[in-house]
Amino acid sequence: MADPVQVSTADARRVRVAARALARAGLVHAYGHCSLRIDADHFIVSPPKPLGLVGAEDVPVIVHMQRPLPADALPEVLAHQYIYRQRGDVHGIARFQSPHLTALSTLGLTPRARHGFGAYFGPGAPLHEDPRLVRDSASAQTLVGELGAARAVVMRGNGAVAVGASIEEAIVMAWYLEDSARVELAVLGTGLEGRVLTLEETKDRAVTSGRIVERMWDWLTAGDPEHLC
């Protein structure tokens, strides 16, 4: 039976815009999903289709945080459910498979805090070593434990999960993490050690004031037919 909770038009639109932003930025292809917490017991997740193909007519899937996933939710949405249960500060999640991050993870590495965007994950995002899909309670719980209080967890050979205080922030963090992987691979390619930010520099740089998230969000969603409707 479908959950009777009501989803606002604005929240449904936010999920669709976020889905297309991930695709437009090259962070997903046929696979990936994003979600938004809508109250203490529910979140909504993108439709079970390639995110770049999500249209204005598509309706996000409603998921209860404590009940089995509904039939129209993808099995990997289980990870979202476990994260929302454990992290009350998280109101948006992005599951993505970006190219530089995926390549770096196959080396058993995650980006170090080498530049401004990397500071948000300093000293480095945790790595989930299991390359299998997260489709059961044990693997979902392990993933959440590895995420801890971080903004993202990298999955070996399988992209990452980024979280935020909003779905917009989660999408921005996904882009930041991919750019951090691009920089990390470039540094590794030189054969030199390179420099990393100090703990103090990382803390000072990882700010969200001054429309940091909002400006990147506007850039990622520029031209979207539903953005700022």
N, CA, C and O of each residue as an XYZ file, in Angstrom:
916
protein
N       0.848     -1.191      0.000
C       0.000      0.000      0.000
C       0.887      1.244      0.000
O       1.858      1.319      0.752
N       0.552      2.214     -0.840
C       1.326      3.439     -0.923
C       1.184      4.249      0.362
O       0.121      4.265      0.982
N       2.264      4.920      0.753
C       2.228      5.757      1.934
C       1.400      7.007      1.631
O       1.616      7.629      0.591
N       0.471      7.395      2.489
C      -0.421      8.519      2.199
C       0.219      9.899      2.343
O      -0.455     10.905      2.124
N       1.500      9.973      2.707
C       2.140     11.266      2.899
C       2.057     12.094      1.619
O       2.142     11.559      0.514
N       1.891     13.399      1.785
C       1.798     14.301      0.646
C       3.172     14.908      0.330
O       3.922     15.297      1.225
N       3.467     14.973     -0.945
C       4.718     15.569     -1.404
C       4.395     16.887     -2.085
O       3.552     16.941     -2.980
N       5.063     17.942     -1.665
C       4.789     19.248     -2.260
C       5.303     19.307     -3.697
O       6.242     18.602     -4.067
N       4.682     20.144     -4.480
C       5.114     20.352     -5.860
C       6.553     20.857     -5.902
O       7.337     20.461     -6.764
N       6.887     21.738     -4.960
C       8.238     22.302     -4.924
C       9.290     21.235     -4.635
O      10.349     21.228     -5.263
N       9.011     20.331     -3.689
C       9.983     19.289     -3.353
C      10.149     18.294     -4.498
O      11.264     17.856     -4.781
N       9.060     17.939     -5.151
C       9.152     17.033     -6.297
C      10.004     17.659     -7.398
O      10.814     16.980     -8.029
N       9.815     18.950     -7.622
C      10.585     19.652     -8.639
C      12.061     19.699     -8.259
O      12.921     19.545     -9.126
N      12.370     19.910     -6.978
C      13.758     19.952     -6.531
C      14.482     18.645     -6.829
O      15.644     18.654     -7.235
N      13.801     17.528     -6.628
C      14.417     16.230     -6.914
C      14.667     16.068     -8.401
O      15.726     15.581     -8.798
N      13.723     16.465     -9.222
C      13.903     16.336    -10.674
C      15.049     17.218    -11.173
O      15.859     16.785    -11.992
N      15.113     18.454    -10.676
C      16.184     19.362    -11.081
C      17.536     18.813    -10.635
O      18.512     18.880    -11.382
N      17.594     18.271     -9.418
C      18.835     17.686     -8.907
C      19.265     16.490     -9.745
O      20.449     16.322    -10.038
N      18.304     15.663    -10.126
C      18.608     14.490    -10.943
C      19.253     14.898    -12.261
O      20.268     14.335    -12.671
N      18.655     15.878    -12.913
C      19.193     16.315    -14.204
C      20.528     17.040    -14.053
O      21.373     16.988    -14.947
N      20.717     17.721    -12.907
C      22.000     18.388    -12.664
C      23.137     17.373    -12.577
O      24.219     17.608    -13.114
N      22.902     16.257    -11.912
C      23.915     15.208    -11.828
C      24.286     14.689    -13.211
O      25.460     14.480    -13.518
N      23.265     14.486    -14.039
C      23.508     13.977    -15.391
C      24.215     15.011    -16.253
O      25.149     14.678    -16.983
N      23.777     16.266    -16.174
C      24.352     17.327    -16.999
C      25.833     17.525    -16.672
O      26.629     17.855    -17.551
N      26.197     17.321    -15.404
C      27.587     17.500    -14.977
C      28.449     16.272    -15.262
O      29.648     16.284    -14.980
N      27.860     15.222    -15.811
C      28.620     14.017    -16.109
C      28.929     13.170    -14.894
O      29.858     12.362    -14.919
N      28.158     13.347    -13.827
C      28.394     12.590    -12.594
C      27.655     11.259    -12.569
O      27.965     10.391    -11.754
N      26.682     11.095    -13.455
C      25.938      9.838    -13.589
C      25.738      9.543    -15.066
O      25.953     10.392    -15.930
N      25.313      8.293    -15.329
C      24.960      7.883    -16.694
C      23.621      7.170    -16.588
O      22.614      7.793    -16.252
N      23.597      5.871    -16.871
C      22.327      5.132    -16.751
C      21.954      4.889    -15.295
O      20.792      4.635    -14.978
N      22.951      4.969    -14.408
C      22.730      4.612    -13.009
C      22.989      5.807    -12.097
O      23.759      6.708    -12.431
N      22.336      5.796    -10.948
C      22.481      6.872     -9.980
C      21.119      7.324     -9.500
O      20.110      7.107    -10.172
N      21.090      7.950     -8.343
C      19.833      8.434     -7.782
C      20.115      9.515     -6.750
O      21.225      9.614     -6.229
N      19.111     10.316     -6.463
C      19.241     11.371     -5.469
C      17.942     11.468     -4.683
O      16.878     11.099     -5.179
N      18.035     11.966     -3.460
C      16.860     11.973     -2.600
C      16.821     13.207     -1.715
O      17.808     13.927     -1.562
N      15.645     13.426     -1.137
C      15.371     14.592     -0.309
C      14.516     14.185      0.880
O      13.451     13.593      0.705
N      14.973     14.496      2.091
C      14.168     14.238      3.286
C      13.012     15.237      3.305
O      13.225     16.438      3.138
N      11.776     14.739      3.509
C      10.627     15.647      3.518
C       9.973     15.780      4.892
O       9.253     16.748      5.136
N      10.210     14.827      5.790
C       9.757     14.963      7.172
C      10.522     13.964      8.024
O      11.478     13.350      7.552
N      10.113     13.798      9.264
C      10.867     12.940     10.190
C      10.851     11.469      9.799
O      11.727     10.712     10.217
N       9.874     11.054      9.007
C       9.719      9.640      8.685
C       9.842      9.294      7.213
O       9.844      8.113      6.865
N       9.945     10.286      6.339
C       9.911     10.005      4.906
C      10.960     10.790      4.124
O      11.385     11.874      4.522
N      11.356     10.209      3.013
C      12.141     10.942      2.023
C      11.603     10.585      0.642
O      10.905      9.585      0.476
N      11.929     11.399     -0.328
C      11.548     11.089     -1.706
C      12.819     10.920     -2.521
O      13.812     11.613     -2.301
N      12.773      9.991     -3.464
C      13.947      9.673     -4.266
C      13.581      9.751     -5.743
O      12.425      9.562     -6.120
N      14.564     10.028     -6.556
C      14.352     10.169     -7.989
C      13.731      8.912     -8.584
O      13.941      7.816     -8.065
N      12.965      9.056     -9.671
C      12.324      7.910    -10.318
C      13.369      6.879    -10.759
O      14.513      7.247    -11.023
N      13.001      5.604    -10.842
C      13.950      4.545    -11.208
C      14.242      4.533    -12.707
O      13.833      3.618    -13.422
N      14.948      5.552    -13.169
C      15.305      5.678    -14.575
C      16.592      6.491    -14.665
O      16.962      7.139    -13.686
N      17.285      6.482    -15.799
C      18.475      7.329    -15.934
C      18.142      8.782    -15.595
O      17.149      9.325    -16.081
N      18.967      9.403    -14.770
C      18.624     10.720    -14.246
C      18.537     11.794    -15.323
O      17.786     12.758    -15.179
N      19.292     11.635    -16.387
C      19.224     12.596    -17.465
C      17.931     12.527    -18.246
O      17.622     13.433    -19.020
N      17.164     11.452    -18.051
C      15.903     11.268    -18.759
C      14.697     11.630    -17.892
O      13.555     11.491    -18.331
N      14.942     12.088    -16.676
C      13.842     12.487    -15.791
C      13.177     13.733    -16.359
O      13.839     14.735    -16.631
N      11.848     13.658    -16.537
C      11.107     14.768    -17.100
C      10.186     15.421    -16.093
O      10.015     14.930    -14.977
N       9.592     16.538    -16.498
C       8.714     17.290    -15.611
C       7.492     16.493    -15.186
O       6.855     16.810    -14.182
N       7.164     15.461    -15.950
C       5.996     14.634    -15.624
C       6.316     13.519    -14.636
O       5.402     12.870    -14.126
N       7.592     13.285    -14.359
C       7.991     12.192    -13.485
C       7.759     12.541    -12.017
O       7.954     13.679    -11.589
N       7.339     11.532    -11.264
C       7.016     11.715     -9.847
C       8.043     10.974     -8.989
O       8.265      9.783     -9.206
N       8.672     11.641     -8.028
C       9.605     10.954     -7.140
C       8.909      9.862     -6.333
O       7.696      9.902     -6.126
N       9.693      8.894     -5.885
C       9.172      7.775     -5.107
C       9.230      8.125     -3.622
O      10.256      8.597     -3.133
N       8.140      7.896     -2.913
C       8.081      8.152     -1.474
C       8.588      6.917     -0.728
O       8.146      5.799     -0.994
N       9.509      7.125      0.200
C      10.077      6.018      0.973
C       9.950      6.327      2.459
O      10.312      7.414      2.908
N       9.439      5.370      3.214
C       9.385      5.483      4.670
C      10.727      5.029      5.224
O      11.286      4.040      4.750
N      11.246      5.725      6.208
C      12.583      5.443      6.705
C      12.684      4.139      7.490
O      13.776      3.589      7.626
N      11.575      3.640      8.003
C      11.630      2.446      8.842
C      10.964      1.217      8.209
O      11.000      0.135      8.794
N      10.371      1.364      7.053
C       9.656      0.249      6.429
C      10.420     -0.295      5.231
O      11.333      0.365      4.735
N      10.063     -1.492      4.753
C      10.701     -2.019      3.542
C      10.531     -1.050      2.372
O       9.548     -0.313      2.303
N      11.493     -1.060      1.459
C      11.420     -0.174      0.305
C      10.175     -0.480     -0.525
O       9.807     -1.645     -0.678
N       9.524      0.548     -1.060
C       8.380      0.303     -1.940
C       8.835     -0.351     -3.242
O      10.011     -0.287     -3.600
N       7.913     -0.969     -3.931
C       8.242     -1.727     -5.137
C       8.864     -0.867     -6.227
O       9.656     -1.363     -7.029
N       8.515      0.415     -6.268
C       9.034      1.283     -7.323
C      10.330      1.986     -6.944
O      10.782      2.871     -7.671
N      10.937      1.613     -5.822
C      12.246      2.168     -5.440
C      13.338      1.189     -5.846
O      13.172     -0.022     -5.706
N      14.449      1.706     -6.344
C      15.571      0.855     -6.704
C      16.162      0.217     -5.441
O      16.140      0.837     -4.378
N      16.690     -1.012     -5.537
C      17.218     -1.699     -4.339
C      18.303     -0.915     -3.611
O      18.398     -0.975     -2.385
N      19.134     -0.170     -4.373
C      20.232      0.564     -3.747
C      19.767      1.781     -2.936
O      20.567      2.406     -2.242
N      18.488      2.110     -3.024
C      17.952      3.216     -2.225
C      18.017      2.870     -0.739
O      17.842      3.740      0.114
N      18.268      1.604     -0.435
C      18.436      1.176      0.955
C      19.513      2.002      1.651
O      19.387      2.325      2.832
N      20.565      2.341      0.924
C      21.639      3.138      1.534
C      21.127      4.502      1.977
O      21.510      4.991      3.040
N      20.263      5.123      1.169
C      19.674      6.405      1.558
C      18.908      6.249      2.874
O      19.034      7.062      3.790
N      18.123      5.197      2.935
C      17.287      4.949      4.109
C      18.139      4.856      5.377
O      17.799      5.446      6.402
N      19.235      4.123      5.304
C      20.094      3.951      6.473
C      20.817      5.245      6.843
O      21.009      5.537      8.023
N      21.213      6.012      5.840
C      21.888      7.276      6.133
C      20.936      8.240      6.828
O      21.311      8.870      7.817
N      19.716      8.366      6.330
C      18.751      9.272      6.956
C      18.431      8.839      8.388
O      18.203      9.683      9.254
N      18.414      7.553      8.634
C      18.146      7.077      9.997
C      19.249      7.501     10.966
O      18.982      7.861     12.113
N      20.491      7.453     10.485
C      21.640      7.683     11.357
C      22.103      9.128     11.410
O      22.731      9.545     12.383
N      21.795      9.896     10.370
C      22.305     11.262     10.274
C      21.151     12.264     10.215
O      20.634     12.557      9.137
N      20.754     12.783     11.364
C      19.666     13.742     11.398
C      20.003     15.051     10.708
O      19.104     15.816     10.358
N      21.292     15.320     10.506
C      21.715     16.550      9.840
C      21.621     16.457      8.326
O      21.732     17.470      7.635
N      21.419     15.259      7.806
C      21.378     15.052      6.350
C      19.955     15.205      5.837
O      19.034     14.553      6.329
N      19.784     16.074      4.840
C      18.476     16.291      4.235
C      18.500     16.077      2.727
O      17.490     16.269      2.051
N      19.652     15.679      2.205
C      19.754     15.372      0.787
C      20.898     14.413      0.536
O      21.928     14.487      1.206
N      20.729     13.506     -0.426
C      21.743     12.495     -0.740
C      21.873     12.351     -2.253
O      20.877     12.375     -2.975
N      23.104     12.202     -2.723
C      23.366     11.937     -4.137
C      24.211     10.680     -4.253
O      25.270     10.574     -3.635
N      23.739      9.730     -5.046
C      24.494      8.503     -5.347
C      24.917      8.614     -6.801
O      24.072      8.700     -7.693
N      26.226      8.614     -7.044
C      26.716      8.901     -8.387
C      27.954      8.080     -8.724
O      28.595      7.518     -7.836
N      28.287      8.014    -10.012
C      29.451      7.262    -10.486
C      30.231      8.130    -11.465
O      30.122      7.949    -12.678
N      30.999      9.052    -10.959
C      31.750      9.963    -11.812
C      33.088      9.347    -12.231
O      33.632      8.517    -11.503
N      33.625      9.738    -13.387
C      34.782      9.040    -13.962
C      36.087      9.147    -13.188
O      36.729      8.124    -12.945
N      36.505     10.350    -12.789
C      37.786     10.468    -12.099
C      37.748      9.795    -10.731
O      38.706      9.136    -10.326
N      36.648      9.965    -10.035
C      36.519      9.381     -8.700
C      36.520      7.864     -8.764
O      37.169      7.206     -7.951
N      35.801      7.308     -9.722
C      35.757      5.856     -9.870
C      37.139      5.308    -10.202
O      37.554      4.291     -9.646
N      37.855      5.978    -11.109
C      39.199      5.521    -11.471
C      40.134      5.568    -10.266
O      40.880      4.621    -10.016
N      40.091      6.670     -9.524
C      40.960      6.807     -8.349
C      40.661      5.730     -7.316
O      41.573      5.200     -6.682
N      39.381      5.408     -7.147
C      39.004      4.422     -6.132
C      39.533      3.030     -6.440
O      39.722      2.226     -5.527
N      39.777      2.730     -7.721
C      40.306      1.410     -8.069
C      41.758      1.259     -7.633
O      42.294      0.151     -7.612
N      42.390      2.374     -7.285
C      43.737      2.330     -6.707
C      43.673      2.178     -5.195
O      44.700      2.115     -4.520
N      42.447      2.120     -4.673
C      42.272      2.068     -3.227
C      42.490      3.421     -2.582
O      42.833      3.509     -1.403
N      42.289      4.494     -3.371
C      42.541      5.847     -2.896
C      41.289      6.708     -2.997
O      40.399      6.442     -3.804
N      41.238      7.734     -2.172
C      40.222      8.771     -2.289
C      40.957     10.108     -2.343
O      42.118     10.183     -1.941
N      40.305     11.162     -2.831
C      40.997     12.444     -2.962
C      41.467     13.000     -1.620
O      40.749     12.933     -0.623
N      42.662     13.539     -1.609
C      43.164     14.241     -0.436
C      42.786     15.706     -0.552
O      42.438     16.182     -1.633
N      42.855     16.412      0.552
C      42.475     17.825      0.565
C      43.610     18.660     -0.012
O      44.438     19.199      0.723
N      43.637     18.759     -1.351
C      44.710     19.469     -2.031
C      44.299     20.864     -2.505
O      45.152     21.732     -2.692
N      42.997     21.081     -2.698
C      42.551     22.395     -3.161
C      41.247     22.744     -2.449
O      40.778     21.996     -1.591
N      40.669     23.884     -2.813
C      39.512     24.376     -2.078
C      38.371     23.393     -1.986
O      37.815     23.186     -0.907
N      38.011     22.778     -3.113
C      36.884     21.852     -3.084
C      37.207     20.599     -2.269
O      36.322     20.017     -1.643
N      38.463     20.193     -2.280
C      38.862     19.027     -1.505
C      38.781     19.244     -0.011
O      38.699     18.289      0.762
N      38.804     20.522      0.400
C      38.764     20.832      1.827
C      37.496     20.331      2.494
O      37.499     20.029      3.688
N      36.411     20.240      1.736
C      35.134     19.814      2.314
C      35.152     18.339      2.739
O      34.264     17.886      3.462
N      36.155     17.607      2.292
C      36.249     16.188      2.624
C      37.538     15.875      3.384
O      37.892     14.712      3.578
N      38.236     16.938      3.812
C      39.524     16.754      4.449
C      39.459     15.985      5.765
O      38.472     16.050      6.498
N      40.537     15.256      6.042
C      41.760     15.113      5.239
C      41.576     14.225      4.005
O      42.441     14.201      3.130
N      40.461     13.496      3.929
C      40.153     12.672      2.765
C      38.876     11.900      3.019
O      38.616     11.470      4.143
N      38.081     11.724      1.980
C      36.829     10.979      2.128
C      37.113      9.529      2.473
O      38.085      8.965      1.969
N      36.290      8.898      3.324
C      36.477      7.480      3.637
C      36.212      6.608      2.416
O      35.515      7.018      1.487
N      36.774      5.402      2.426
C      36.626      4.458      1.314
C      35.863      3.218      1.766
O      36.224      2.570      2.748
N      34.804      2.902      1.030
C      34.060      1.659      1.231
C      34.700      0.627      0.313
O      34.592      0.740     -0.908
N      35.363     -0.377      0.877
C      36.185     -1.303      0.090
C      35.387     -2.332     -0.712
O      35.901     -2.877     -1.688
N      34.164     -2.603     -0.327
C      33.382     -3.643     -0.986
C      32.809     -3.118     -2.301
O      32.031     -2.165     -2.280
N      33.171     -3.712     -3.458
C      32.687     -3.217     -4.744
C      31.272     -3.676     -5.096
O      30.729     -3.286     -6.129
N      30.682     -4.500     -4.241
C      29.340     -5.012     -4.532
C      28.294     -3.924     -4.315
O      28.518     -2.970     -3.569
N      27.151     -4.081     -4.976
C      26.053     -3.148     -4.791
C      25.515     -3.239     -3.371
O      25.427     -4.326     -2.801
N      25.159     -2.102     -2.810
C      24.627     -2.062     -1.449
C      23.127     -2.326     -1.530
O      22.334     -1.419     -1.786
N      22.752     -3.594     -1.307
C      21.352     -3.985     -1.445
C      20.829     -4.776     -0.248
O      19.726     -5.321     -0.297
N      21.608     -4.838      0.810
C      21.164     -5.567      1.997
C      21.507     -4.760      3.236
O      22.332     -3.848      3.190
N      20.870     -5.101      4.336
C      21.016     -4.329      5.571
C      22.451     -4.304      6.082
O      22.923     -3.271      6.555
N      23.145     -5.434      5.991
C      24.509     -5.489      6.520
C      25.436     -4.545      5.763
O      26.206     -3.811      6.382
N      25.372     -4.554      4.432
C      26.248     -3.681      3.654
C      25.852     -2.217      3.805
O      26.715     -1.339      3.811
N      24.546     -1.948      3.928
C      24.088     -0.569      4.125
C      24.579     -0.032      5.467
O      25.010      1.117      5.560
N      24.513     -0.860      6.498
C      24.972     -0.436      7.822
C      26.474     -0.199      7.818
O      26.957      0.741      8.449
N      27.216     -1.045      7.112
C      28.660     -0.857      7.002
C      28.980      0.462      6.310
O      29.851      1.209      6.755
N      28.273      0.744      5.221
C      28.487      1.977      4.478
C      28.230      3.202      5.358
O      29.004      4.159      5.337
N      27.151      3.167      6.122
C      26.813      4.292      6.999
C      27.880      4.469      8.074
O      28.251      5.594      8.406
N      28.366      3.366      8.611
C      29.418      3.449      9.622
C      30.686      4.071      9.066
O      31.354      4.845      9.752
N      31.020      3.736      7.826
C      32.215      4.303      7.200
C      32.012      5.779      6.851
O      32.950      6.571      6.934
N      30.806      6.143      6.467
C      30.503      7.548      6.192
C      30.708      8.380      7.449
O      31.284      9.466      7.395
N      30.234      7.867      8.584
C      30.384      8.602      9.833
C      29.782      9.988      9.736
O      28.633     10.151      9.326
N      30.570     10.994     10.118
C      30.101     12.381     10.067
C      30.586     13.104      8.815
O      30.435     14.320      8.702
N      31.170     12.355      7.868
C      31.744     12.961      6.668
C      30.669     13.421      5.682
O      29.490     13.100      5.830
N      31.099     14.175      4.680
C      30.184     14.662      3.647
C      30.017     13.663      2.500
O      29.123     13.815      1.667
N      30.873     12.646      2.459
C      30.770     11.656      1.381
C      31.559     10.411      1.754
O      32.468     10.451      2.583
N      31.189      9.307      1.123
C      31.953      8.075      1.226
C      32.152      7.551     -0.188
O      31.200      7.458     -0.962
N      33.389      7.209     -0.521
C      33.727      6.687     -1.839
C      33.574      5.178     -1.823
O      33.922      4.524     -0.839
N      33.050      4.621     -2.918
C      32.831      3.183     -3.019
C      33.794      2.627     -4.070
O      33.764      3.050     -5.226
N      34.644      1.683     -3.673
C      35.702      1.194     -4.567
C      35.132      0.677     -5.886
O      34.339     -0.264     -5.910
N      35.549      1.308     -6.977
C      35.098      0.919     -8.301
C      33.623      1.169     -8.555
O      33.048      0.602     -9.483
N      33.008      2.012     -7.740
C      31.542      2.141     -7.824
C      31.048      3.535     -7.444
O      29.943      3.680     -6.921
N      31.867      4.567     -7.705
C      31.393      5.924     -7.457
C      31.406      6.309     -5.993
O      32.352      6.007     -5.266
N      30.336      6.984     -5.564
C      30.305      7.506     -4.194
C      28.892      7.889     -3.793
O      27.967      7.899     -4.606
N      28.757      8.201     -2.523
C      27.530      8.774     -1.971
C      27.915     10.079     -1.292
O      28.790     10.096     -0.426
N      27.266     11.175     -1.680
C      27.503     12.475     -1.052
C      26.243     12.912     -0.327
O      25.130     12.632     -0.774
N      26.421     13.594      0.786
C      25.276     14.035      1.583
C      25.369     15.530      1.832
O      26.430     16.137      1.690
N      24.223     16.118      2.211
C      24.221     17.538      2.492
C      23.057     17.946      3.362
O      22.153     17.155      3.628
N      23.087     19.190      3.802
C      21.994     19.734      4.594
C      20.758     19.966      3.743
O      19.680     20.239      4.271
N      20.907     19.858      2.433
C      19.808     19.950      1.473
C      20.184     19.103      0.273
O      21.338     18.696      0.133
N      19.222     18.835     -0.590
C      19.556     18.075     -1.795
C      20.478     18.890     -2.687
O      21.342     18.336     -3.366
N      20.294     20.202     -2.686
C      21.161     21.065     -3.484
C      22.607     20.965     -3.013
O      23.529     20.886     -3.825
N      22.800     20.970     -1.695
C      24.156     20.857     -1.159
C      24.755     19.492     -1.477
O      25.947     19.400     -1.769
N      23.960     18.442     -1.427
C      24.466     17.104     -1.746
C      24.968     17.033     -3.188
O      26.002     16.422     -3.458
N      24.235     17.656     -4.114
C      24.659     17.643     -5.513
C      25.948     18.438     -5.672
O      26.850     18.020     -6.398
N      26.040     19.571     -5.002
C      27.259     20.384     -5.057
C      28.442     19.606     -4.492
O      29.538     19.654     -5.050
N      28.229     18.891     -3.389
C      29.316     18.101     -2.803
C      29.746     16.973     -3.737
O      30.924     16.618     -3.773
N      28.817     16.414     -4.481
C      29.170     15.389     -5.460
C      30.108     15.972     -6.515
O      31.091     15.338     -6.899
N      29.802     17.173     -6.975
C      30.660     17.827     -7.979
C      32.025     18.146     -7.374
O      33.053     17.921     -8.012
N      32.041     18.667     -6.148
C      33.305     18.971     -5.484
C      34.182     17.716     -5.358
O      35.391     17.772     -5.580
N      33.563     16.594     -5.002
C      34.331     15.367     -4.798
C      34.920     14.869     -6.113
O      36.066     14.420     -6.153
N      34.141     14.947     -7.185
C      34.676     14.547     -8.485
C      35.822     15.453     -8.911
O      36.817     14.976     -9.456
N      35.695     16.760     -8.669
C      36.780     17.666     -9.032
C      38.012     17.393     -8.186
O      39.137     17.532     -8.666
N      37.815     17.009     -6.945
C      38.934     16.647     -6.076
C      39.658     15.419     -6.610
O      40.884     15.335     -6.541
N      38.896     14.469     -7.143
C      39.509     13.274     -7.732
C      40.294     13.637     -8.992
O      41.365     13.085     -9.244
N      39.754     14.567     -9.779
C      40.470     15.033    -10.976
C      41.827     15.612    -10.590
O      42.842     15.304    -11.215
N      41.839     16.452     -9.556
C      43.084     17.052     -9.098
C      44.034     15.986     -8.548
O      45.234     16.014     -8.823
N      43.495     15.053     -7.777
C      44.338     14.001     -7.188
C      45.027     13.170     -8.272
O      46.219     12.880     -8.172
N      44.280     12.791     -9.299
C      44.876     12.007    -10.386
C      45.919     12.815    -11.139
O      46.943     12.277    -11.559
N      45.660     14.108    -11.309
C      46.630     14.958    -11.989
C      47.931     15.052    -11.194
O      49.017     15.004    -11.771
N      47.825     15.184     -9.882
C      49.013     15.251     -9.029
C      49.761     13.918     -9.065
O      50.986     13.892     -9.188
N      49.027     12.822     -8.958
C      49.674     11.510     -8.999
C      50.406     11.294    -10.322
O      51.446     10.638    -10.370
N      49.843     11.858    -11.400
C      50.450     11.697    -12.718
C      51.782     12.400    -12.866
O      52.549     12.073    -13.771
N      52.076     13.355    -12.003
C      53.361     14.050    -12.069
C      54.490     13.225    -11.459
O      55.667     13.463    -11.732
N      54.115     12.256    -10.630
C      55.130     11.480     -9.931
C      55.677     12.178     -8.710
O      56.567     11.656     -8.038
N      55.150     13.362     -8.412
C      55.590     14.115     -7.252
C      54.587     13.963     -6.109
O      53.445     13.556     -6.325
N      55.019     14.291     -4.908
C      54.150     14.124     -3.748
C      53.031     15.156     -3.739
O      51.889     14.830     -3.415
N      53.346     16.390     -4.089
C      52.329     17.434     -4.047
C      52.041     17.871     -2.617
O      52.449     17.213     -1.659
N      51.346     18.971     -2.490
C      51.030     19.504     -1.167
C      49.563     19.267     -0.847
O      48.719     19.174     -1.739
N      49.282     19.172      0.440
C      47.902     19.046      0.902
C      47.635     20.162      1.910
O      48.557     20.710      2.513
N      46.369     20.480      2.074
C      45.992     21.505      3.031
C      46.232     21.012      4.454
O      46.056     19.829      4.747
N      46.627     21.909      5.319
C      46.735     21.554      6.727
C      45.333     21.429      7.316
O      44.352     21.840      6.696
N      45.249     20.865      8.506
C      43.951     20.727      9.163
C      43.309     22.090      9.363
O      42.104     22.243      9.165
N      44.104     23.082      9.755
C      43.575     24.427      9.962
C      43.090     25.028      8.646
O      42.028     25.648      8.594
N      43.870     24.843      7.588
C      43.468     25.357      6.280
C      42.191     24.691      5.796
O      41.325     25.341      5.210
N      42.079     23.403      6.042
C      40.893     22.657      5.634
C      39.653     23.198      6.335
O      38.626     23.432      5.697
N      39.747     23.394      7.637
C      38.610     23.898      8.410
C      38.206     25.298      7.970
O      37.020     25.610      7.865
N      39.201     26.136      7.713
C      38.923     27.513      7.325
C      38.330     27.601      5.920
O      37.535     28.496      5.634
N      38.716     26.672      5.047
C      38.284     26.742      3.651
C      36.926     26.085      3.416
O      36.205     26.492      2.505
N      36.561     25.095      4.199
C      35.323     24.336      3.962
C      34.118     25.085      4.513
O      33.473     24.631      5.458
N      33.823     26.223      3.924
C      32.712     27.061      4.375
C      31.543     26.970      3.400
O      31.711     26.609      2.235
N      30.366     27.302      3.897
C      29.186     27.334      3.026
C      28.547     28.721      3.010
O      27.540     28.930      2.334
N      29.127     29.675      3.752
C      28.602     31.038      3.754
C      29.009     31.753      2.476
O      29.853     31.270      1.721
N      28.393     32.919      2.243
C      28.731     33.689      1.053
C      28.189     33.083     -0.226
O      28.776     33.250     -1.295
N      27.069     32.379     -0.122
C      26.412     31.756     -1.279
C      27.330     30.780     -2.014
O      27.258     30.651     -3.236
N      28.184     30.103     -1.268
C      29.084     29.115     -1.867
C      28.281     28.006     -2.569
O      28.493     27.724     -3.748
N      27.372     27.394     -1.831
C      26.573     26.306     -2.394
C      25.610     26.835     -3.449
O      25.435     26.227     -4.505
N      24.991     27.968     -3.155
C      23.975     28.510     -4.066
C      24.545     28.864     -5.435
O      23.895     28.630     -6.454
N      25.744     29.420     -5.467
C      26.343     29.787     -6.752
C      26.689     28.574     -7.591
O      26.469     28.565     -8.802
N      27.235     27.542     -6.945
C      27.531     26.323     -7.698
C      26.244     25.653     -8.172
O      26.182     25.123     -9.281
N      25.214     25.684     -7.318
C      23.924     25.111     -7.690
C      23.363     25.835     -8.910
O      22.860     25.193     -9.832
N      23.442     27.144     -8.925
C      22.938     27.904    -10.070
C      23.698     27.544    -11.344
O      23.110     27.463    -12.423
N      24.983     27.332    -11.217
C      25.797     26.964    -12.375
C      25.445     25.562    -12.872
O      25.337     25.332    -14.076
N      25.267     24.633    -11.938
C      24.949     23.254    -12.313
C      23.558     23.113    -12.927
O      23.315     22.186    -13.700
N      22.654     24.014    -12.595
C      21.268     23.887    -13.052
C      20.899     24.925    -14.111
O      19.735     25.012    -14.503
N      21.861     25.708    -14.579
C      21.598     26.741    -15.578
C      20.951     26.117    -16.815
O      21.475     25.155    -17.377
N      19.823     26.665    -17.231
C      19.138     26.171    -18.404
C      18.128     25.074    -18.145
O      17.397     24.680    -19.053
N      18.075     24.573    -16.916
C      17.094     23.541    -16.622
C      15.677     24.127    -16.702
O      15.428     25.192    -16.136
N      14.767     23.471    -17.376
C      13.421     24.042    -17.584
C      12.613     24.236    -16.312
O      11.676     25.034    -16.292
N      12.967     23.513    -15.240
C      12.206     23.649    -13.993
C      12.943     24.447    -12.920
O      12.383     24.704    -11.854
N      14.173     24.838    -13.180
C      14.913     25.579    -12.177
C      14.336     26.983    -12.024
O      14.112     27.691    -13.005
N      14.100     27.370    -10.760
C      13.559     28.679    -10.410
C      12.178     28.923    -10.984
O      11.797     30.071    -11.210
N      11.403     27.833    -11.229
C      10.023     27.998    -11.712
C       9.160     28.601    -10.619
O       7.966     28.819    -10.826
